[in-house]
Amino acid sequence: MTVTIGRRELLVALGGAAAAWPLGARAQQPAMPVIGFLSSRSPGESAGLVAAFRQGLGEDLSRDRT
């Protein structure tokens, strides 16, 4: 059984694949995790906590696990 495809069908298929190519490539990239700090205090009152929070984000916690 021979399957024939016309020129227009071939061009439509190739055009659709070319248009979908960037979407597939972007979908495979890992998402960036978002970490936030929520407080009901004013920024001045939370300054010490925010500083400690940011310092903790910079530490390597993998060595502390047993």
All heavy atoms as TSV, in Angstrom:
chain	resi	resn	atom	element	x	y	z
A	1	MET	N	N	0.846	-1.176	0.000
A	1	MET	CA	C	0.000	0.000	0.000
A	1	MET	C	C	0.891	1.238	0.000
A	1	MET	O	O	1.746	1.393	0.848
A	1	MET	CB	C	-0.903	-0.023	1.234
A	1	MET	CG	C	-1.804	1.140	1.340
A	1	MET	SD	S	-2.897	0.866	2.732
A	1	MET	CE	C	-3.877	2.282	2.577
A	2	THR	N	N	0.687	2.103	-0.928
A	2	THR	CA	C	1.494	3.310	-1.070
A	2	THR	C	C	0.698	4.506	-0.577
A	2	THR	O	O	-0.465	4.683	-0.946
A	2	THR	CB	C	1.889	3.526	-2.538
A	2	THR	OG1	O	2.557	2.368	-3.003
A	2	THR	CG2	C	2.776	4.723	-2.691
A	3	VAL	N	N	1.327	5.315	0.238
A	3	VAL	CA	C	0.695	6.529	0.732
A	3	VAL	C	C	1.341	7.708	0.026
A	3	VAL	O	O	2.562	7.849	0.023
A	3	VAL	CB	C	0.880	6.660	2.256
A	3	VAL	CG1	C	0.285	7.958	2.745
A	3	VAL	CG2	C	0.268	5.475	2.964
A	4	THR	N	N	0.544	8.527	-0.579
A	4	THR	CA	C	1.066	9.715	-1.247
A	4	THR	C	C	0.590	10.943	-0.498
A	4	THR	O	O	-0.514	10.980	0.050
A	4	THR	CB	C	0.596	9.787	-2.713
A	4	THR	OG1	O	-0.823	9.794	-2.729
A	4	THR	CG2	C	1.123	8.602	-3.500
A	5	ILE	N	N	1.434	11.926	-0.486
A	5	ILE	CA	C	1.100	13.181	0.177
A	5	ILE	C	C	1.365	14.307	-0.819
A	5	ILE	O	O	2.366	14.291	-1.540
A	5	ILE	CB	C	1.914	13.368	1.479
A	5	ILE	CG1	C	1.482	14.630	2.210
A	5	ILE	CG2	C	3.390	13.369	1.210
A	5	ILE	CD1	C	2.026	14.741	3.614
A	6	GLY	N	N	0.450	15.214	-0.890
A	6	GLY	CA	C	0.581	16.328	-1.823
A	6	GLY	C	C	1.560	17.371	-1.298
A	6	GLY	O	O	1.960	17.389	-0.129
A	7	ARG	N	N	1.953	18.230	-2.190
A	7	ARG	CA	C	2.905	19.285	-1.837
A	7	ARG	C	C	2.333	20.201	-0.756
A	7	ARG	O	O	3.032	20.580	0.182
A	7	ARG	CB	C	3.243	20.083	-3.094
A	7	ARG	CG	C	4.449	20.957	-2.927
A	7	ARG	CD	C	4.810	21.705	-4.194
A	7	ARG	NE	N	4.711	20.833	-5.356
A	7	ARG	CZ	C	4.661	21.260	-6.606
A	7	ARG	NH1	N	4.701	22.545	-6.857
A	7	ARG	NH2	N	4.563	20.424	-7.607
A	8	ARG	N	N	1.077	20.560	-0.877
A	8	ARG	CA	C	0.462	21.454	0.112
A	8	ARG	C	C	0.392	20.803	1.485
A	8	ARG	O	O	0.672	21.440	2.497
A	8	ARG	CB	C	-0.935	21.856	-0.334
A	8	ARG	CG	C	-0.920	22.840	-1.466
A	8	ARG	CD	C	-2.301	23.313	-1.789
A	8	ARG	NE	N	-2.242	24.255	-2.897
A	8	ARG	CZ	C	-3.278	24.652	-3.572
A	8	ARG	NH1	N	-4.481	24.193	-3.270
A	8	ARG	NH2	N	-3.159	25.516	-4.553
A	9	GLU	N	N	0.020	19.553	1.531
A	9	GLU	CA	C	-0.061	18.846	2.812
A	9	GLU	C	C	1.307	18.759	3.475
A	9	GLU	O	O	1.443	18.910	4.684
A	9	GLU	CB	C	-0.651	17.445	2.627
A	9	GLU	CG	C	-2.124	17.427	2.310
A	9	GLU	CD	C	-2.409	17.578	0.825
A	9	GLU	OE1	O	-1.449	17.614	0.027
A	9	GLU	OE2	O	-3.589	17.683	0.459
A	10	LEU	N	N	2.343	18.512	2.659
A	10	LEU	CA	C	3.699	18.439	3.189
A	10	LEU	C	C	4.133	19.783	3.762
A	10	LEU	O	O	4.685	19.866	4.861
A	10	LEU	CB	C	4.680	17.989	2.098
A	10	LEU	CG	C	6.148	17.924	2.505
A	10	LEU	CD1	C	6.360	16.881	3.587
A	10	LEU	CD2	C	7.022	17.646	1.304
A	11	LEU	N	N	3.867	20.863	3.025
A	11	LEU	CA	C	4.246	22.196	3.500
A	11	LEU	C	C	3.481	22.588	4.756
A	11	LEU	O	O	4.035	23.211	5.655
A	11	LEU	CB	C	4.042	23.222	2.390
A	11	LEU	CG	C	5.002	23.102	1.212
A	11	LEU	CD1	C	4.637	24.097	0.122
A	11	LEU	CD2	C	6.433	23.287	1.657
A	12	VAL	N	N	2.219	22.214	4.832
A	12	VAL	CA	C	1.426	22.515	6.033
A	12	VAL	C	C	1.985	21.755	7.227
A	12	VAL	O	O	2.129	22.297	8.328
A	12	VAL	CB	C	-0.064	22.183	5.799
A	12	VAL	CG1	C	-0.830	22.183	7.112
A	12	VAL	CG2	C	-0.671	23.175	4.827
A	13	ALA	N	N	2.333	20.494	7.024
A	13	ALA	CA	C	2.886	19.691	8.124
A	13	ALA	C	C	4.231	20.243	8.586
A	13	ALA	O	O	4.488	20.355	9.793
A	13	ALA	CB	C	3.030	18.237	7.693
A	14	LEU	N	N	5.089	20.601	7.653
A	14	LEU	CA	C	6.395	21.158	8.032
A	14	LEU	C	C	6.250	22.522	8.704
A	14	LEU	O	O	6.949	22.827	9.658
A	14	LEU	CB	C	7.296	21.267	6.800
A	14	LEU	CG	C	7.774	19.949	6.203
A	14	LEU	CD1	C	8.574	20.207	4.935
A	14	LEU	CD2	C	8.594	19.174	7.210
A	15	GLY	N	N	5.331	23.333	8.208
A	15	GLY	CA	C	5.096	24.648	8.822
A	15	GLY	C	C	4.555	24.524	10.234
A	15	GLY	O	O	4.951	25.254	11.136
A	16	GLY	N	N	3.661	23.578	10.445
A	16	GLY	CA	C	3.115	23.370	11.792
A	16	GLY	C	C	4.164	22.879	12.757
A	16	GLY	O	O	4.219	23.292	13.921
A	17	ALA	N	N	5.042	21.992	12.282
A	17	ALA	CA	C	6.119	21.491	13.141
A	17	ALA	C	C	7.095	22.605	13.475
A	17	ALA	O	O	7.572	22.713	14.608
A	17	ALA	CB	C	6.834	20.332	12.456
A	18	ALA	N	N	7.405	23.458	12.503
A	18	ALA	CA	C	8.333	24.562	12.744
A	18	ALA	C	C	7.741	25.577	13.716
A	18	ALA	O	O	8.453	26.151	14.541
A	18	ALA	CB	C	8.691	25.239	11.418
A	19	ALA	N	N	6.434	25.796	13.641
A	19	ALA	CA	C	5.793	26.751	14.548
A	19	ALA	C	C	5.723	26.200	15.971
A	19	ALA	O	O	5.813	26.948	16.947
A	19	ALA	CB	C	4.388	27.078	14.049
A	20	ALA	N	N	5.572	24.890	16.127
A	20	ALA	CA	C	5.451	24.285	17.452
A	20	ALA	C	C	6.806	24.029	18.098
A	20	ALA	O	O	6.886	23.801	19.303
A	20	ALA	CB	C	4.676	22.980	17.350
A	21	TRP	N	N	7.890	24.058	17.332
A	21	TRP	CA	C	9.219	23.745	17.847
A	21	TRP	C	C	9.612	24.627	19.037
A	21	TRP	O	O	10.027	24.128	20.079
A	21	TRP	CB	C	10.235	23.863	16.723
A	21	TRP	CG	C	11.599	23.415	17.099
A	21	TRP	CD1	C	12.532	24.121	17.796
A	21	TRP	CD2	C	12.199	22.148	16.822
A	21	TRP	NE1	N	13.661	23.388	17.952
A	21	TRP	CE2	C	13.485	22.170	17.361
A	21	TRP	CE3	C	11.761	21.019	16.164
A	21	TRP	CZ2	C	14.341	21.088	17.258
A	21	TRP	CZ3	C	12.621	19.950	16.064
A	21	TRP	CH2	C	13.892	19.999	16.611
A	22	PRO	N	N	9.507	25.963	18.974
A	22	PRO	CA	C	9.903	26.793	20.132
A	22	PRO	C	C	9.049	26.541	21.361
A	22	PRO	O	O	9.530	26.632	22.481
A	22	PRO	CB	C	9.720	28.228	19.643
A	22	PRO	CG	C	9.632	28.147	18.170
A	22	PRO	CD	C	9.132	26.784	17.835
A	23	LEU	N	N	7.784	26.221	21.181
A	23	LEU	CA	C	6.912	25.964	22.331
A	23	LEU	C	C	7.357	24.723	23.083
A	23	LEU	O	O	7.366	24.700	24.310
A	23	LEU	CB	C	5.462	25.817	21.861
A	23	LEU	CG	C	4.853	27.047	21.192
A	23	LEU	CD1	C	3.460	26.727	20.686
A	23	LEU	CD2	C	4.820	28.217	22.144
A	24	GLY	N	N	7.732	23.693	22.369
A	24	GLY	CA	C	8.205	22.474	23.007
A	24	GLY	C	C	9.530	22.676	23.708
A	24	GLY	O	O	9.776	22.133	24.784
A	25	ALA	N	N	10.403	23.475	23.137
A	25	ALA	CA	C	11.711	23.714	23.755
A	25	ALA	C	C	11.559	24.514	25.045
A	25	ALA	O	O	12.234	24.250	26.031
A	25	ALA	CB	C	12.614	24.458	22.774
A	26	ARG	N	N	10.670	25.481	25.066
A	26	ARG	CA	C	10.462	26.267	26.281
A	26	ARG	C	C	9.786	25.468	27.372
A	26	ARG	O	O	10.050	25.656	28.542
A	26	ARG	CB	C	9.618	27.494	25.974
A	26	ARG	CG	C	10.441	28.717	25.670
A	26	ARG	CD	C	9.537	29.866	25.504
A	26	ARG	NE	N	8.954	29.698	24.175
A	26	ARG	CZ	C	8.318	30.625	23.523
A	26	ARG	NH1	N	8.120	31.781	24.048
A	26	ARG	NH2	N	7.829	30.402	22.326
A	27	ALA	N	N	8.929	24.561	26.999
A	27	ALA	CA	C	8.187	23.786	27.989
A	27	ALA	C	C	9.093	22.829	28.751
A	27	ALA	O	O	8.755	22.406	29.844
A	27	ALA	CB	C	7.070	23.011	27.302
A	28	GLN	N	N	10.253	22.494	28.216
A	28	GLN	CA	C	11.125	21.524	28.863
A	28	GLN	C	C	12.089	22.152	29.852
A	28	GLN	O	O	12.798	21.452	30.542
A	28	GLN	CB	C	11.904	20.755	27.800
A	28	GLN	CG	C	11.014	19.906	26.924
A	28	GLN	CD	C	11.776	19.236	25.811
A	28	GLN	OE1	O	12.989	19.351	25.729
A	28	GLN	NE2	N	11.075	18.534	24.963
A	29	GLN	N	N	12.134	23.456	29.936
A	29	GLN	CA	C	13.043	24.102	30.874
A	29	GLN	C	C	12.482	24.002	32.292
A	29	GLN	O	O	11.280	24.144	32.501
A	29	GLN	CB	C	13.246	25.567	30.499
A	29	GLN	CG	C	13.954	25.732	29.176
A	29	GLN	CD	C	14.083	27.188	28.789
A	29	GLN	OE1	O	13.553	28.053	29.460
A	29	GLN	NE2	N	14.790	27.442	27.716
A	30	PRO	N	N	13.353	23.765	33.277
A	30	PRO	CA	C	12.862	23.652	34.655
A	30	PRO	C	C	12.357	25.001	35.177
A	30	PRO	O	O	12.858	26.057	34.805
A	30	PRO	CB	C	14.094	23.196	35.435
A	30	PRO	CG	C	15.255	23.638	34.617
A	30	PRO	CD	C	14.793	23.591	33.183
A	31	ALA	N	N	11.372	24.932	36.025
A	31	ALA	CA	C	10.804	26.146	36.611
A	31	ALA	C	C	11.695	26.656	37.732
A	31	ALA	O	O	12.332	25.889	38.446
A	31	ALA	CB	C	9.413	25.857	37.154
A	32	MET	N	N	11.742	27.954	37.890
A	32	MET	CA	C	12.510	28.577	38.954
A	32	MET	C	C	11.645	28.617	40.212
A	32	MET	O	O	10.543	29.165	40.193
A	32	MET	CB	C	12.894	30.001	38.559
A	32	MET	CG	C	13.603	30.774	39.647
A	32	MET	SD	S	15.216	30.133	40.070
A	32	MET	CE	C	16.160	30.663	38.692
A	33	PRO	N	N	12.104	28.007	41.318
A	33	PRO	CA	C	11.298	28.045	42.539
A	33	PRO	C	C	11.234	29.463	43.114
A	33	PRO	O	O	12.192	30.232	42.994
A	33	PRO	CB	C	12.030	27.106	43.492
A	33	PRO	CG	C	13.412	27.014	42.973
A	33	PRO	CD	C	13.338	27.259	41.494
A	34	VAL	N	N	10.118	29.788	43.710
A	34	VAL	CA	C	9.919	31.115	44.301
A	34	VAL	C	C	9.723	30.929	45.795
A	34	VAL	O	O	8.884	30.149	46.235
A	34	VAL	CB	C	8.694	31.814	43.682
A	34	VAL	CG1	C	8.455	33.158	44.348
A	34	VAL	CG2	C	8.874	31.978	42.191
A	35	ILE	N	N	10.522	31.647	46.571
A	35	ILE	CA	C	10.436	31.587	48.026
A	35	ILE	C	C	10.129	32.992	48.511
A	35	ILE	O	O	10.786	33.952	48.104
A	35	ILE	CB	C	11.757	31.082	48.644
A	35	ILE	CG1	C	12.067	29.686	48.124
A	35	ILE	CG2	C	11.670	31.100	50.156
A	35	ILE	CD1	C	13.400	29.159	48.551
A	36	GLY	N	N	9.161	33.115	49.365
A	36	GLY	CA	C	8.765	34.438	49.829
A	36	GLY	C	C	8.723	34.530	51.347
A	36	GLY	O	O	8.810	33.539	52.063
A	37	PHE	N	N	8.608	35.751	51.829
A	37	PHE	CA	C	8.509	36.037	53.259
A	37	PHE	C	C	7.304	36.948	53.437
A	37	PHE	O	O	7.235	38.026	52.852
A	37	PHE	CB	C	9.792	36.731	53.740
A	37	PHE	CG	C	9.765	37.091	55.190
A	37	PHE	CD1	C	10.085	36.161	56.156
A	37	PHE	CD2	C	9.420	38.367	55.594
A	37	PHE	CE1	C	10.059	36.488	57.501
A	37	PHE	CE2	C	9.399	38.708	56.929
A	37	PHE	CZ	C	9.717	37.767	57.885
A	38	LEU	N	N	6.349	36.506	54.224
A	38	LEU	CA	C	5.119	37.262	54.443
A	38	LEU	C	C	5.021	37.615	55.921
A	38	LEU	O	O	5.159	36.746	56.780
A	38	LEU	CB	C	3.916	36.422	54.009
A	38	LEU	CG	C	2.547	37.069	54.083
A	38	LEU	CD1	C	2.481	38.257	53.134
A	38	LEU	CD2	C	1.479	36.057	53.736
A	39	SER	N	N	4.796	38.880	56.205
A	39	SER	CA	C	4.717	39.330	57.588
A	39	SER	C	C	3.682	40.436	57.704
A	39	SER	O	O	3.493	41.225	56.778
A	39	SER	CB	C	6.087	39.848	58.050
A	39	SER	OG	O	6.000	40.373	59.355
A	40	SER	N	N	3.041	40.509	58.847
A	40	SER	CA	C	2.079	41.586	59.090
A	40	SER	C	C	2.750	42.789	59.741
A	40	SER	O	O	2.111	43.804	59.960
A	40	SER	CB	C	0.933	41.079	59.966
A	40	SER	OG	O	1.434	40.662	61.226
A	41	ARG	N	N	4.012	42.671	60.048
A	41	ARG	CA	C	4.762	43.778	60.647
A	41	ARG	C	C	5.195	44.770	59.584
A	41	ARG	O	O	5.205	44.473	58.398
A	41	ARG	CB	C	6.004	43.250	61.348
A	41	ARG	CG	C	5.713	42.312	62.484
A	41	ARG	CD	C	7.007	41.829	63.072
A	41	ARG	NE	N	6.775	40.920	64.186
A	41	ARG	CZ	C	7.732	40.413	64.918
A	41	ARG	NH1	N	8.986	40.695	64.665
A	41	ARG	NH2	N	7.438	39.601	65.910
A	42	SER	N	N	5.617	45.950	60.037
A	42	SER	CA	C	6.141	46.942	59.100
A	42	SER	C	C	7.543	46.517	58.652
A	42	SER	O	O	8.187	45.704	59.326
A	42	SER	CB	C	6.200	48.316	59.767
A	42	SER	OG	O	7.206	48.326	60.767
A	43	PRO	N	N	8.028	47.044	57.533
A	43	PRO	CA	C	9.368	46.685	57.078
A	43	PRO	C	C	10.461	46.988	58.109
A	43	PRO	O	O	11.419	46.236	58.244
A	43	PRO	CB	C	9.557	47.531	55.823
A	43	PRO	CG	C	8.181	47.764	55.321
A	43	PRO	CD	C	7.325	47.867	56.551
A	44	GLY	N	N	10.290	48.059	58.875
A	44	GLY	CA	C	11.276	48.386	59.901
A	44	GLY	C	C	11.304	47.365	61.029
A	44	GLY	O	O	12.365	47.005	61.536
A	45	GLU	N	N	10.132	46.899	61.426
A	45	GLU	CA	C	10.052	45.902	62.489
A	45	GLU	C	C	10.549	44.528	62.039
A	45	GLU	O	O	11.030	43.743	62.837
A	45	GLU	CB	C	8.601	45.759	62.977
A	45	GLU	CG	C	8.059	46.977	63.681
A	45	GLU	CD	C	6.583	46.839	64.024
A	45	GLU	OE1	O	5.879	46.093	63.322
A	45	GLU	OE2	O	6.148	47.487	64.987
A	46	SER	N	N	10.427	44.251	60.763
A	46	SER	CA	C	10.819	42.943	60.233
A	46	SER	C	C	12.246	42.917	59.696
A	46	SER	O	O	12.678	41.883	59.181
A	46	SER	CB	C	9.872	42.546	59.099
A	46	SER	OG	O	8.558	42.435	59.573
A	47	ALA	N	N	12.989	44.006	59.824
A	47	ALA	CA	C	14.318	44.084	59.207
A	47	ALA	C	C	15.245	42.971	59.696
A	47	ALA	O	O	15.946	42.344	58.898
A	47	ALA	CB	C	14.939	45.452	59.478
A	48	GLY	N	N	15.245	42.689	60.979
A	48	GLY	CA	C	16.108	41.639	61.516
A	48	GLY	C	C	15.705	40.258	61.025
A	48	GLY	O	O	16.552	39.423	60.698
A	49	LEU	N	N	14.398	40.015	60.970
A	49	LEU	CA	C	13.914	38.725	60.486
A	49	LEU	C	C	14.205	38.535	59.004
A	49	LEU	O	O	14.573	37.439	58.570
A	49	LEU	CB	C	12.406	38.611	60.727
A	49	LEU	CG	C	11.960	38.565	62.186
A	49	LEU	CD1	C	10.440	38.618	62.276
A	49	LEU	CD2	C	12.478	37.299	62.839
A	50	VAL	N	N	14.044	39.602	58.224
A	50	VAL	CA	C	14.316	39.506	56.790
A	50	VAL	C	C	15.801	39.256	56.550
A	50	VAL	O	O	16.180	38.458	55.688
A	50	VAL	CB	C	13.833	40.779	56.060
A	50	VAL	CG1	C	14.292	40.800	54.620
A	50	VAL	CG2	C	12.321	40.888	56.143
A	51	ALA	N	N	16.663	39.905	57.326
A	51	ALA	CA	C	18.104	39.690	57.180
A	51	ALA	C	C	18.472	38.245	57.502
A	51	ALA	O	O	19.260	37.615	56.777
A	51	ALA	CB	C	18.866	40.654	58.085
A	52	ALA	N	N	17.901	37.693	58.566
A	52	ALA	CA	C	18.168	36.301	58.927
A	52	ALA	C	C	17.601	35.348	57.873
A	52	ALA	O	O	18.224	34.334	57.541
A	52	ALA	CB	C	17.565	35.993	60.297
A	53	PHE	N	N	16.449	35.688	57.320
A	53	PHE	CA	C	15.836	34.875	56.276
A	53	PHE	C	C	16.728	34.837	55.037
A	53	PHE	O	O	16.988	33.777	54.477
A	53	PHE	CB	C	14.458	35.464	55.948
A	53	PHE	CG	C	13.709	34.744	54.866
A	53	PHE	CD1	C	13.156	33.506	55.093
A	53	PHE	CD2	C	13.548	35.329	53.615
A	53	PHE	CE1	C	12.446	32.850	54.101
A	53	PHE	CE2	C	12.849	34.673	52.621
A	53	PHE	CZ	C	12.294	33.439	52.870
A	54	ARG	N	N	17.214	35.996	54.624
A	54	ARG	CA	C	18.099	36.058	53.446
A	54	ARG	C	C	19.417	35.335	53.699
A	54	ARG	O	O	19.952	34.686	52.814
A	54	ARG	CB	C	18.350	37.504	53.057
A	54	ARG	CG	C	17.143	38.158	52.442
A	54	ARG	CD	C	17.434	39.540	51.960
A	54	ARG	NE	N	16.282	40.111	51.296
A	54	ARG	CZ	C	16.194	41.354	50.910
A	54	ARG	NH1	N	17.197	42.184	51.112
A	54	ARG	NH2	N	15.109	41.794	50.301
A	55	GLN	N	N	19.946	35.432	54.909
A	55	GLN	CA	C	21.176	34.729	55.240
A	55	GLN	C	C	20.948	33.218	55.175
A	55	GLN	O	O	21.769	32.474	54.660
A	55	GLN	CB	C	21.672	35.121	56.630
A	55	GLN	CG	C	22.951	34.411	57.026
A	55	GLN	CD	C	23.370	34.747	58.450
A	55	GLN	OE1	O	22.717	35.510	59.136
A	55	GLN	NE2	N	24.465	34.165	58.876
A	56	GLY	N	N	19.817	32.779	55.688
A	56	GLY	CA	C	19.492	31.358	55.649
A	56	GLY	C	C	19.325	30.824	54.232
A	56	GLY	O	O	19.680	29.684	53.948
A	57	LEU	N	N	18.810	31.656	53.334
A	57	LEU	CA	C	18.680	31.233	51.943
A	57	LEU	C	C	20.047	31.038	51.289
A	57	LEU	O	O	20.196	30.220	50.397
A	57	LEU	CB	C	17.877	32.260	51.145
A	57	LEU	CG	C	16.390	32.319	51.435
A	57	LEU	CD1	C	15.747	33.444	50.635
A	57	LEU	CD2	C	15.721	31.006	51.122
A	58	GLY	N	N	21.046	31.757	51.767
A	58	GLY	CA	C	22.374	31.656	51.179
A	58	GLY	C	C	23.202	30.513	51.738
A	58	GLY	O	O	24.236	30.164	51.182
A	59	GLU	N	N	22.779	29.902	52.839
A	59	GLU	CA	C	23.551	28.832	53.462
A	59	GLU	C	C	23.325	27.508	52.753
A	59	GLU	O	O	22.258	27.247	52.206
A	59	GLU	CB	C	23.168	28.682	54.942
A	59	GLU	CG	C	23.572	29.865	55.776
A	59	GLU	CD	C	23.142	29.717	57.225
A	59	GLU	OE1	O	22.514	28.703	57.574
A	59	GLU	OE2	O	23.411	30.644	58.007
A	60	ASP	N	N	24.349	26.655	52.780
A	60	ASP	CA	C	24.257	25.312	52.228
A	60	ASP	C	C	23.780	24.379	53.330
A	60	ASP	O	O	24.530	24.031	54.235
A	60	ASP	CB	C	25.612	24.862	51.687
A	60	ASP	CG	C	25.567	23.500	51.042
A	60	ASP	OD1	O	24.456	23.020	50.755
A	60	ASP	OD2	O	26.635	22.919	50.829
A	61	LEU	N	N	22.525	23.988	53.265
A	61	LEU	CA	C	21.934	23.171	54.326
A	61	LEU	C	C	22.125	21.685	54.089
A	61	LEU	O	O	21.777	20.874	54.940
A	61	LEU	CB	C	20.444	23.475	54.447
A	61	LEU	CG	C	20.103	24.935	54.794
A	61	LEU	CD1	C	18.598	25.126	54.830
A	61	LEU	CD2	C	20.710	25.324	56.122
A	62	SER	N	N	22.695	21.292	52.954
A	62	SER	CA	C	22.839	19.867	52.668
A	62	SER	C	C	23.834	19.196	53.609
A	62	SER	O	O	23.728	18.017	53.894
A	62	SER	CB	C	23.295	19.675	51.216
A	62	SER	OG	O	24.554	20.278	51.017
A	63	ARG	N	N	24.779	19.933	54.156
A	63	ARG	CA	C	25.762	19.316	55.054
A	63	ARG	C	C	25.189	19.083	56.446
A	63	ARG	O	O	25.714	18.310	57.222
A	63	ARG	CB	C	26.998	20.199	55.145
A	63	ARG	CG	C	26.680	21.550	55.731
A	63	ARG	CD	C	27.855	22.453	55.861
A	63	ARG	NE	N	27.333	23.749	56.224
A	63	ARG	CZ	C	27.928	24.875	56.023
A	63	ARG	NH1	N	29.098	24.887	55.472
A	63	ARG	NH2	N	27.385	26.005	56.376
A	64	ASP	N	N	24.082	19.764	56.800
A	64	ASP	CA	C	23.490	19.615	58.123
A	64	ASP	C	C	22.578	18.388	58.227
A	64	ASP	O	O	22.178	18.002	59.311
A	64	ASP	CB	C	22.678	20.859	58.489
A	64	ASP	CG	C	23.576	22.067	58.673
A	64	ASP	OD1	O	24.775	21.868	58.938
A	64	ASP	OD2	O	23.082	23.199	58.534
A	65	ARG	N	N	22.238	17.784	57.095
A	65	ARG	CA	C	21.335	16.638	57.118
A	65	ARG	C	C	22.102	15.384	57.492
A	65	ARG	O	O	23.204	15.147	57.043
A	65	ARG	CB	C	20.694	16.457	55.737
A	65	ARG	CG	C	19.814	17.624	55.367
A	65	ARG	CD	C	19.193	17.393	54.021
A	65	ARG	NE	N	18.432	18.591	53.649
A	65	ARG	CZ	C	17.953	18.797	52.447
A	65	ARG	NH1	N	18.160	17.913	51.508
A	65	ARG	NH2	N	17.281	19.878	52.182
A	66	THR	N	N	21.476	14.571	58.326
A	66	THR	CA	C	22.125	13.316	58.738
A	66	THR	C	C	21.329	12.126	58.284
A	66	THR	O	O	20.213	12.199	57.934
A	66	THR	CB	C	22.283	13.262	60.263
A	66	THR	OG1	O	21.005	13.431	60.870
A	66	THR	CG2	C	23.250	14.307	60.728
